[in-house]
Amino acid sequence: MLQLTFIRENKETTVAGLQKRRFANAEQVVEQMISLDQQRRDTQKELDDVLARSNAKAKEIGALMKAGNKVEADAVKAETAELKSRSKELEESLKAIEQQVQDVLVTIPNLPHSSVPEGHSAEDNEVVYQHGEIPSLPESAQPHWELIKQYNIIDFELGNKITGAGFPVYKGKGARIQRALINFFLDEALNAGFLEIQPPIVINKDSGFGTGQLPDKEGQMYYITEDDLYLIPTAEVPITNLYRDMILQDSDLPVKNVGYTPCFRREAGSWGAHVRGLNRLHQFDKVEIVQIRKPEESYQTLEEMSQYVQSLLQKLELPYRVLRLCGGDMGFTSALTYDMEVFSAAQQRWLEVSSVSNFESYQANRLKLRYKAEGGKTQLLHTLNGSALALPRILAAILENNQSPEGIRIPQVLVPYCGFDTIS
Protein backbone atom coordinates (compact mmCIF):
# COMPACT_ATOMS: atom_id res chain seq x y z
CA MET A 1 0.00 0.00 0.00
CA LEU A 2 1.03 3.62 -0.29
CA GLN A 3 3.03 5.22 2.51
CA LEU A 4 1.32 7.89 4.60
CA THR A 5 4.32 10.18 4.44
CA PHE A 6 4.28 10.04 0.64
CA ILE A 7 0.57 10.91 0.47
CA ARG A 8 1.03 13.78 2.94
CA GLU A 9 4.06 15.21 1.16
CA ASN A 10 2.82 14.55 -2.41
CA LYS A 11 -0.88 15.31 -2.27
CA GLU A 12 -1.27 16.60 -5.84
CA THR A 13 0.81 13.75 -7.31
CA THR A 14 -1.28 11.21 -5.41
CA VAL A 15 -4.59 12.71 -6.55
CA ALA A 16 -3.41 12.91 -10.18
CA GLY A 17 -2.20 9.29 -10.12
CA LEU A 18 -5.45 8.00 -8.67
CA GLN A 19 -7.46 9.99 -11.20
CA LYS A 20 -5.37 8.44 -13.98
CA ARG A 21 -6.44 5.07 -12.63
CA ARG A 22 -10.08 6.24 -12.69
CA PHE A 23 -10.23 5.78 -8.91
CA ALA A 24 -13.55 7.16 -7.68
CA ASN A 25 -13.50 10.29 -5.48
CA ALA A 26 -9.70 10.48 -5.58
CA GLU A 27 -9.44 14.01 -4.20
CA GLN A 28 -11.92 13.39 -1.36
CA VAL A 29 -10.21 10.14 -0.33
CA VAL A 30 -6.78 11.79 -0.27
CA GLU A 31 -8.17 14.71 1.77
CA GLN A 32 -9.74 12.23 4.18
CA MET A 33 -6.42 10.38 4.45
CA ILE A 34 -4.49 13.59 5.19
CA SER A 35 -7.12 14.71 7.74
CA LEU A 36 -7.03 11.36 9.54
CA ASP A 37 -3.24 11.42 9.54
CA GLN A 38 -3.27 14.91 11.09
CA GLN A 39 -5.71 13.72 13.76
CA ARG A 40 -3.42 10.77 14.43
CA ARG A 41 -0.35 12.95 14.80
CA ASP A 42 -2.15 15.53 16.97
CA THR A 43 -3.49 12.79 19.24
CA GLN A 44 -0.09 11.15 19.45
CA LYS A 45 1.52 14.47 20.38
CA GLU A 46 -1.05 15.14 23.11
CA LEU A 47 -0.61 11.61 24.43
CA ASP A 48 3.18 12.03 24.52
CA ASP A 49 2.76 15.33 26.42
CA VAL A 50 0.37 13.77 28.96
CA LEU A 51 2.68 10.80 29.52
CA ALA A 52 5.67 13.12 29.95
CA ARG A 53 3.75 15.21 32.52
CA SER A 54 2.64 12.03 34.31
CA ASN A 55 6.22 10.80 34.53
CA ALA A 56 7.35 14.17 35.84
CA LYS A 57 4.59 14.11 38.50
CA ALA A 58 5.62 10.62 39.57
CA LYS A 59 9.16 11.87 40.22
CA GLU A 60 7.73 14.89 42.07
CA ILE A 61 5.66 12.60 44.33
CA GLY A 62 8.78 10.59 45.17
CA ALA A 63 10.70 13.72 46.10
CA LEU A 64 7.82 15.09 48.25
CA MET A 65 7.39 11.80 50.11
CA LYS A 66 11.10 11.64 50.73
CA ALA A 67 10.97 15.17 52.17
CA GLY A 68 8.01 14.20 54.38
CA ASN A 69 5.50 16.46 52.57
CA LYS A 70 2.69 13.89 52.49
CA VAL A 71 -0.17 16.41 52.02
CA GLU A 72 1.46 17.95 48.98
CA ALA A 73 2.32 14.49 47.67
CA ASP A 74 -1.34 13.43 47.94
CA ALA A 75 -2.40 16.54 45.99
CA VAL A 76 0.05 15.68 43.19
CA LYS A 77 -1.22 12.07 43.24
CA ALA A 78 -4.70 13.39 42.45
CA GLU A 79 -3.30 15.28 39.47
CA THR A 80 -1.50 12.11 38.36
CA ALA A 81 -4.74 10.14 38.47
CA GLU A 82 -6.36 12.69 36.18
CA LEU A 83 -3.41 12.47 33.79
CA LYS A 84 -3.60 8.66 33.76
CA SER A 85 -7.31 8.83 32.98
CA ARG A 86 -6.63 11.27 30.16
CA SER A 87 -3.81 9.14 28.76
CA LYS A 88 -6.12 6.13 28.66
CA GLU A 89 -8.73 8.14 26.74
CA LEU A 90 -6.08 9.33 24.29
CA GLU A 91 -4.71 5.80 23.80
CA GLU A 92 -8.18 4.52 22.92
CA SER A 93 -8.78 7.47 20.60
CA LEU A 94 -5.41 6.94 18.92
CA LYS A 95 -6.15 3.25 18.38
CA ALA A 96 -9.51 4.10 16.76
CA ILE A 97 -7.93 6.73 14.47
CA GLU A 98 -5.13 4.36 13.45
CA GLN A 99 -7.73 1.75 12.53
CA GLN A 100 -9.57 4.34 10.42
CA VAL A 101 -6.29 5.24 8.72
CA GLN A 102 -5.62 1.58 7.93
CA ASP A 103 -9.18 0.96 6.71
CA VAL A 104 -8.93 3.81 4.20
CA LEU A 105 -5.32 3.18 3.22
CA VAL A 106 -5.94 -0.42 2.10
CA THR A 107 -8.64 0.76 -0.33
CA ILE A 108 -6.23 3.04 -2.21
CA PRO A 109 -4.52 1.37 -5.20
CA ASN A 110 -0.94 1.85 -6.29
CA LEU A 111 -0.04 4.96 -8.27
CA PRO A 112 0.71 4.45 -11.99
CA HIS A 113 4.17 5.00 -13.45
CA SER A 114 4.55 8.11 -15.60
CA SER A 115 4.64 5.97 -18.78
CA VAL A 116 1.17 4.50 -18.14
CA PRO A 117 -1.21 5.80 -20.84
CA GLU A 118 -4.52 7.49 -20.10
CA GLY A 119 -7.60 5.36 -20.64
CA HIS A 120 -10.72 3.82 -19.17
CA SER A 121 -10.61 0.17 -20.30
CA ALA A 122 -8.79 -2.52 -22.29
CA GLU A 123 -9.77 -0.69 -25.46
CA ASP A 124 -7.36 2.09 -24.47
CA ASN A 125 -4.30 -0.11 -23.85
CA GLU A 126 -1.25 0.78 -25.93
CA VAL A 127 0.25 -1.79 -28.31
CA VAL A 128 4.01 -1.35 -27.96
CA TYR A 129 5.24 -4.33 -29.99
CA GLN A 130 3.97 -7.11 -32.27
CA HIS A 131 5.84 -10.21 -33.44
CA GLY A 132 5.16 -13.03 -35.90
CA GLU A 133 2.84 -13.61 -38.81
CA ILE A 134 -0.87 -14.19 -38.29
CA PRO A 135 -1.65 -17.75 -39.50
CA SER A 136 -3.96 -18.15 -42.46
CA LEU A 137 -6.23 -21.14 -41.85
CA PRO A 138 -8.58 -22.88 -44.31
CA GLU A 139 -12.31 -22.26 -44.01
CA SER A 140 -12.70 -25.71 -42.44
CA ALA A 141 -10.55 -24.65 -39.45
CA GLN A 142 -12.17 -25.17 -36.07
CA PRO A 143 -11.85 -23.42 -32.69
CA HIS A 144 -10.05 -25.35 -29.98
CA TRP A 145 -13.25 -26.38 -28.19
CA GLU A 146 -14.18 -28.42 -31.26
CA LEU A 147 -10.63 -29.72 -31.80
CA ILE A 148 -10.39 -31.11 -28.26
CA LYS A 149 -13.54 -33.15 -28.88
CA GLN A 150 -12.32 -34.36 -32.27
CA TYR A 151 -9.01 -35.59 -30.86
CA ASN A 152 -10.39 -36.59 -27.43
CA ILE A 153 -7.72 -34.72 -25.44
CA ILE A 154 -9.73 -32.53 -23.06
CA ASP A 155 -13.16 -33.29 -21.61
CA PHE A 156 -15.26 -30.48 -20.16
CA GLU A 157 -18.28 -32.71 -19.56
CA LEU A 158 -16.29 -35.05 -17.31
CA GLY A 159 -14.93 -32.06 -15.41
CA ASN A 160 -18.46 -30.74 -14.98
CA LYS A 161 -19.56 -34.16 -13.70
CA ILE A 162 -16.75 -34.32 -11.15
CA THR A 163 -16.69 -30.68 -10.03
CA GLY A 164 -18.55 -28.18 -12.18
CA ALA A 165 -18.14 -25.86 -15.14
CA GLY A 166 -14.65 -24.50 -15.70
CA PHE A 167 -12.78 -27.55 -14.37
CA PRO A 168 -11.68 -29.57 -17.45
CA VAL A 169 -10.21 -33.06 -17.47
CA TYR A 170 -7.05 -33.44 -19.60
CA LYS A 171 -6.40 -36.91 -20.95
CA GLY A 172 -4.03 -38.75 -23.27
CA LYS A 173 -2.02 -36.36 -25.39
CA GLY A 174 -3.88 -33.46 -23.79
CA ALA A 175 -2.44 -34.38 -20.38
CA ARG A 176 1.00 -34.97 -21.86
CA ILE A 177 1.16 -31.59 -23.59
CA GLN A 178 0.14 -29.93 -20.32
CA ARG A 179 3.05 -31.62 -18.57
CA ALA A 180 5.34 -30.75 -21.48
CA LEU A 181 4.47 -27.05 -21.30
CA ILE A 182 5.00 -26.93 -17.52
CA ASN A 183 8.39 -28.64 -17.75
CA PHE A 184 9.47 -26.49 -20.70
CA PHE A 185 8.57 -23.27 -18.88
CA LEU A 186 10.33 -24.39 -15.68
CA ASP A 187 13.48 -25.49 -17.52
CA GLU A 188 13.64 -22.19 -19.40
CA ALA A 189 13.34 -20.27 -16.14
CA LEU A 190 16.06 -22.34 -14.47
CA ASN A 191 18.34 -21.68 -17.45
CA ALA A 192 17.62 -17.96 -17.00
CA GLY A 193 18.85 -18.06 -13.39
CA PHE A 194 15.59 -18.45 -11.46
CA LEU A 195 15.36 -20.60 -8.34
CA GLU A 196 12.51 -23.13 -8.46
CA ILE A 197 10.00 -22.98 -5.59
CA GLN A 198 7.13 -25.37 -4.93
CA PRO A 199 4.86 -23.41 -2.57
CA PRO A 200 1.59 -24.32 -0.83
CA ILE A 201 -1.51 -23.69 -2.93
CA VAL A 202 -3.60 -22.46 0.00
CA ILE A 203 -2.86 -19.21 1.85
CA ASN A 204 -3.92 -17.44 5.02
CA LYS A 205 -5.35 -13.91 5.23
CA ASP A 206 -1.98 -12.33 6.05
CA SER A 207 -0.57 -13.68 2.78
CA GLY A 208 -3.58 -12.49 0.82
CA PHE A 209 -3.22 -9.04 2.35
CA GLY A 210 0.55 -8.92 1.78
CA THR A 211 0.31 -9.13 -2.01
CA GLY A 212 -2.92 -7.13 -2.29
CA GLN A 213 -5.50 -9.82 -3.07
CA LEU A 214 -7.24 -8.99 0.21
CA PRO A 215 -9.41 -7.11 0.69
CA ASP A 216 -9.53 -6.07 -3.00
CA LYS A 217 -10.28 -9.45 -4.62
CA GLU A 218 -11.83 -11.43 -1.78
CA GLY A 219 -14.90 -12.31 -3.85
CA GLN A 220 -12.76 -13.74 -6.68
CA MET A 221 -10.96 -16.31 -4.52
CA TYR A 222 -12.19 -19.69 -3.32
CA TYR A 223 -12.51 -19.63 0.46
CA ILE A 224 -12.12 -22.62 2.80
CA THR A 225 -14.52 -21.61 5.55
CA GLU A 226 -13.63 -23.95 8.41
CA ASP A 227 -9.89 -23.34 8.12
CA ASP A 228 -10.04 -19.62 7.20
CA LEU A 229 -7.80 -20.22 4.17
CA TYR A 230 -7.95 -19.34 0.47
CA LEU A 231 -7.01 -21.28 -2.67
CA ILE A 232 -4.35 -19.30 -4.50
CA PRO A 233 -5.28 -17.30 -7.63
CA THR A 234 -1.61 -17.28 -8.70
CA ALA A 235 1.77 -18.52 -7.43
CA GLU A 236 2.76 -14.88 -7.00
CA VAL A 237 0.97 -14.87 -3.66
CA PRO A 238 2.76 -17.68 -1.77
CA ILE A 239 6.14 -17.08 -3.43
CA THR A 240 6.23 -13.34 -2.67
CA ASN A 241 5.00 -14.01 0.87
CA LEU A 242 8.07 -16.14 1.53
CA TYR A 243 9.74 -12.79 2.22
CA ARG A 244 7.04 -11.21 4.40
CA ASP A 245 8.41 -9.52 7.57
CA MET A 246 12.01 -9.85 6.39
CA ILE A 247 14.99 -7.52 6.16
CA LEU A 248 17.25 -8.75 3.35
CA GLN A 249 20.95 -8.14 3.01
CA ASP A 250 22.80 -7.17 -0.17
CA SER A 251 23.98 -10.77 -0.41
CA ASP A 252 20.34 -11.94 -0.61
CA LEU A 253 19.59 -9.80 -3.67
CA PRO A 254 18.38 -10.03 -6.32
CA VAL A 255 15.68 -12.59 -5.54
CA LYS A 256 14.66 -14.53 -8.66
CA ASN A 257 12.11 -17.29 -8.06
CA VAL A 258 9.95 -19.42 -10.31
CA GLY A 259 7.14 -21.77 -9.37
CA TYR A 260 4.53 -23.95 -10.99
CA THR A 261 1.12 -24.25 -9.33
CA PRO A 262 -2.48 -24.88 -10.21
CA CYS A 263 -4.42 -21.62 -9.84
CA PHE A 264 -8.02 -21.12 -8.76
CA ARG A 265 -10.30 -18.22 -9.65
CA ARG A 266 -14.04 -17.93 -9.19
CA GLU A 267 -14.27 -15.57 -12.19
CA ALA A 268 -17.61 -14.35 -10.86
CA GLY A 269 -19.64 -12.49 -13.46
CA SER A 270 -17.78 -13.94 -16.48
CA TRP A 271 -19.95 -15.06 -19.38
CA GLY A 272 -20.27 -14.90 -23.16
CA ALA A 273 -18.69 -16.50 -26.22
CA HIS A 274 -15.25 -15.08 -25.35
CA VAL A 275 -14.98 -17.42 -22.33
CA ARG A 276 -15.68 -20.66 -24.19
CA GLY A 277 -13.41 -23.68 -23.89
CA LEU A 278 -9.98 -22.91 -22.45
CA ASN A 279 -10.40 -19.15 -22.69
CA ARG A 280 -11.45 -18.81 -19.06
CA LEU A 281 -11.31 -21.51 -16.38
CA HIS A 282 -11.83 -21.80 -12.65
CA GLN A 283 -8.75 -24.04 -12.31
CA PHE A 284 -5.70 -23.77 -14.54
CA ASP A 285 -1.95 -24.37 -14.51
CA LYS A 286 0.60 -21.56 -14.57
CA VAL A 287 4.32 -21.01 -14.15
CA GLU A 288 5.08 -17.74 -12.40
CA ILE A 289 8.28 -15.73 -12.08
CA VAL A 290 8.83 -13.40 -9.11
CA GLN A 291 11.67 -10.95 -8.57
CA ILE A 292 12.59 -8.74 -5.62
CA ARG A 293 14.89 -5.87 -6.47
CA LYS A 294 16.35 -2.63 -5.18
CA PRO A 295 14.24 0.35 -6.28
CA GLU A 296 16.80 1.69 -8.74
CA GLU A 297 16.89 -1.68 -10.56
CA SER A 298 13.20 -2.49 -10.84
CA TYR A 299 12.25 -0.87 -14.15
CA GLN A 300 15.20 -2.33 -16.02
CA THR A 301 14.21 -5.67 -14.48
CA LEU A 302 10.64 -5.22 -15.72
CA GLU A 303 11.90 -4.79 -19.29
CA GLU A 304 14.10 -7.88 -18.92
CA MET A 305 11.14 -9.91 -17.63
CA SER A 306 9.04 -8.75 -20.58
CA GLN A 307 11.76 -9.83 -23.00
CA TYR A 308 12.06 -13.18 -21.23
CA VAL A 309 8.32 -13.93 -21.57
CA GLN A 310 8.45 -12.88 -25.22
CA SER A 311 11.30 -15.35 -25.80
CA LEU A 312 9.04 -18.18 -24.62
CA LEU A 313 6.31 -17.15 -27.07
CA GLN A 314 8.85 -16.98 -29.89
CA LYS A 315 10.10 -20.48 -29.11
CA LEU A 316 6.50 -21.72 -29.18
CA GLU A 317 6.15 -20.13 -32.66
CA LEU A 318 3.14 -18.09 -31.59
CA PRO A 319 2.34 -14.62 -33.00
CA TYR A 320 2.00 -12.19 -30.13
CA ARG A 321 1.75 -8.56 -29.18
CA VAL A 322 2.79 -6.58 -26.10
CA LEU A 323 0.44 -4.03 -24.54
CA ARG A 324 1.15 -1.37 -21.96
CA LEU A 325 -1.98 -1.23 -19.83
CA CYS A 326 -3.75 2.10 -19.44
CA GLY A 327 -4.61 3.63 -16.07
CA GLY A 328 -8.18 2.35 -16.10
CA ASP A 329 -7.25 -1.28 -16.86
CA MET A 330 -4.38 -1.82 -14.42
CA GLY A 331 -4.43 -4.23 -11.50
CA PHE A 332 -4.91 -2.82 -8.01
CA THR A 333 -1.29 -3.23 -6.87
CA SER A 334 0.59 -2.52 -10.11
CA ALA A 335 2.54 0.61 -11.04
CA LEU A 336 3.17 -0.57 -14.62
CA THR A 337 1.95 -3.70 -16.41
CA TYR A 338 2.73 -5.25 -19.78
CA ASP A 339 0.23 -7.78 -21.10
CA MET A 340 1.30 -10.37 -23.67
CA GLU A 341 -1.41 -11.61 -26.02
CA VAL A 342 -1.19 -14.44 -28.55
CA PHE A 343 -3.30 -14.56 -31.69
CA SER A 344 -5.76 -17.44 -31.78
CA ALA A 345 -6.31 -18.02 -35.48
CA ALA A 346 -9.58 -19.98 -35.48
CA GLN A 347 -11.21 -17.53 -33.07
CA GLN A 348 -9.66 -14.57 -34.90
CA ARG A 349 -8.89 -12.80 -31.65
CA TRP A 350 -6.05 -11.93 -29.29
CA LEU A 351 -5.84 -13.89 -26.02
CA GLU A 352 -4.00 -12.62 -22.96
CA VAL A 353 -1.46 -15.19 -21.75
CA SER A 354 0.79 -13.16 -19.45
CA SER A 355 0.91 -10.03 -17.33
CA VAL A 356 4.31 -8.73 -16.23
CA SER A 357 4.13 -6.07 -13.53
CA ASN A 358 6.25 -3.82 -11.35
CA PHE A 359 4.57 -3.11 -8.02
CA GLU A 360 7.36 -0.81 -6.87
CA SER A 361 7.17 -0.65 -3.03
CA TYR A 362 3.38 -1.13 -2.82
CA GLN A 363 3.46 -4.84 -1.93
CA ALA A 364 6.69 -4.50 0.03
CA ASN A 365 5.05 -1.94 2.33
CA ARG A 366 2.23 -4.40 3.08
CA LEU A 367 4.71 -7.25 3.45
CA LYS A 368 7.17 -5.22 5.57
CA LEU A 369 9.82 -6.39 3.12
CA ARG A 370 12.96 -4.29 3.39
CA TYR A 371 16.71 -4.36 2.93
CA LYS A 372 19.64 -2.69 4.63
CA ALA A 373 20.87 0.10 2.39
CA GLU A 374 24.23 1.85 2.70
CA GLY A 375 24.78 3.25 6.17
CA GLY A 376 22.58 0.57 7.72
CA LYS A 377 19.29 2.35 6.98
CA THR A 378 16.40 0.04 6.08
CA GLN A 379 14.49 0.72 2.87
CA LEU A 380 11.49 -0.89 1.15
CA LEU A 381 12.29 -3.17 -1.78
CA HIS A 382 10.44 -3.40 -5.10
CA THR A 383 8.54 -6.55 -6.10
CA LEU A 384 7.80 -7.75 -9.64
CA ASN A 385 6.10 -10.77 -11.13
CA GLY A 386 4.98 -12.26 -14.41
CA SER A 387 3.16 -15.24 -15.90
CA ALA A 388 5.74 -17.37 -17.69
CA LEU A 389 3.33 -18.71 -18.75
CA ALA A 390 -0.37 -19.44 -18.10
CA LEU A 391 -1.22 -22.66 -19.94
CA PRO A 392 -4.88 -22.67 -21.08
CA ARG A 393 -4.80 -19.96 -23.74
CA ILE A 394 -1.31 -20.98 -24.85
CA LEU A 395 -2.67 -24.45 -25.50
CA ALA A 396 -5.75 -23.01 -27.22
CA ALA A 397 -3.54 -21.02 -29.62
CA ILE A 398 -1.21 -23.96 -30.28
CA LEU A 399 -4.16 -26.21 -31.15
CA GLU A 400 -5.88 -23.66 -33.38
CA ASN A 401 -2.85 -22.19 -35.15
CA ASN A 402 -1.21 -25.53 -35.98
CA GLN A 403 -4.23 -27.50 -37.23
CA SER A 404 -4.33 -29.17 -40.63
CA PRO A 405 -6.30 -32.02 -42.22
CA GLU A 406 -3.54 -34.40 -41.06
CA GLY A 407 -3.71 -33.32 -37.40
CA ILE A 408 -2.23 -30.73 -35.07
CA ARG A 409 1.49 -30.02 -35.28
CA ILE A 410 3.35 -29.67 -32.00
CA PRO A 411 5.87 -26.76 -31.83
CA GLN A 412 9.35 -28.16 -32.33
CA VAL A 413 10.62 -26.97 -28.95
CA LEU A 414 7.96 -29.07 -27.17
CA VAL A 415 8.52 -32.33 -29.08
CA PRO A 416 11.29 -33.62 -26.76
CA TYR A 417 8.99 -32.93 -23.77
CA CYS A 418 5.86 -34.45 -25.36
CA GLY A 419 7.39 -37.49 -27.01
CA PHE A 420 5.23 -36.88 -30.10
CA ASP A 421 5.14 -34.28 -32.86
CA THR A 422 1.50 -34.51 -33.94
CA ILE A 423 -1.93 -34.91 -32.39
CA SER A 424 -3.93 -37.02 -34.82
Secondary structure, 3 states (H helix, E strand, C coil): CCCHHHHHHCHHHHHHHHHHCCCCCHHHHHHHHHHHHHHHHHHHHHHHHHHHHHHHHHHHHHHHHHCCCHHHHHHHHHHHHHHHHHHHHHHHHHHHHHHHHHHHHCCCCCCCCCCCCCCCCHHHCEEEEEECCCCCCCCCCCCHHHHHHHCCCEEHHHHHHHCCCCCCEECCHHHHHHHHHHHHHHHHHHHCCCEECCCCCEECHHHHHHCCCCCCCHHHCCEECCCCEEECCCCHHHHHHHHCCCEECHHHCCEEEEEEEEEECCCCCCCCHHHCHHHCCCEEEEEEEEEEECHHHHHHHHHHHHHHHHHHHHHCCCCEEEEECCHHHCCCCCCEEEEEEEEECCCCEEEEEEEEEECCCHHHHHHCCEEECHHHCEEECEEEEEEEEEHHHHHHHHHHHCEECCEEECCHHHHHHHCCCEEC
